[in-house]
Amino acid sequence: MSIQSIAINTGGGDAPGLNAVIRASVLAALNRGWKCYGIRDGYHGILMPELYPDGGIIPLTKDRVRGITHLGGTILGTTNRGNPLHYPVEQSDGSYLEINRADELLDKFHELNIDALLAIGGDGSLTIANAFVERGFPVVGVPKTIDNDLFGTEVTFGFDSAVSFATECIDRLHSTAESHHRVMIVEVMGRYAGWIALHAGVAGTADAILIPEIPYSIEKIAQKVTDREQTGRHFSIIVVAEGAKPNDGDISIIGKSVGQSERLGGAGERVAKQIEQLTGKETRVVVLGHLLRGGTPTTFDRLLSLRFGTAAVRALAAGETGVMVGLESSEIRCVPFSDVAGKMRGVPLHSDTILTARDLGITFGD
Ligand code: F6P
């Protein structure tokens, strides 16, 4: 089937580079004579049109995507609530029933004569997109997440920007930690993967890096701080991934509400309390959190996003469906959703970045 019209959406947590992907895919599509529509806030623009004065689906023209390559966020809006495959509907007794609204979304695509979807998102978004593929509707995915934890690509866009910012923060914390002879804990996002903590921690020359892939012993981290003390280094920097866990405990979770995935938080605070107790040194915590998702994309992320966006359109034009564009050996390729969806790519324990950290004397607390 030849494509005349596509829809684009962005789902999950935002990441620097989303707007660059949108602009690239819209221009590549318009250049082929296709029409482009943007769905607001994941699929909410279709599922809850009453919330949107513009109807929830907007035509994406050249003018609408002008000057957005360098902007953080997404002009379409995004959400990590209200998964259409498990859409929570409140019952009269206050309980929730989950319903699958995939067919409703497809009906809307057909009603608007939309021939294909370009879904920009992480694992959750690709799993949703796969439901359309299973129903015969063409979809190509673009891998997004600052966490860099997706299968099928060496790197996701947004990761480099998050790591660059985290590294800059660690640099800034060094001077104040040294001046005040303190231990500074820097907690970073990443969910169940330690990519951001590892890369920023090594680049920022942290003394300890705690990642979910390597459960830590708090005594070993405290020992590192004490050893440094004895060699005249009266400060330490410890980077803690939000999903880090002690070898005798679990990850730190703030909570979970209806229609959302669990919220991680408190990992840095937990480490700080124990380090202060064990070493007697003043220990402060900085949680970088959502700051890592904001700001302008780095050059690497912009270029990657522009490459991913146009490659996704080329893939649709070539009749591909049920695939995600990804990076392998610096080249773009298409990977089937089945190789990607529902999987998480953690840091390999013997990766050279881990070995680099160990050779530099950085401890993982193992
Ligand atoms: O997946 C990206 C991410 O930034 C995670 O690192 C983090 O745990 C999560 O999103 C936070 O999501 P929210 O903004 O919904 O709290």
Residues whose N, C-alpha, C, O or C-beta is under 5 A from the ligand:
A	BS01	F6P	G13 N80 D147 M189 G190 R191
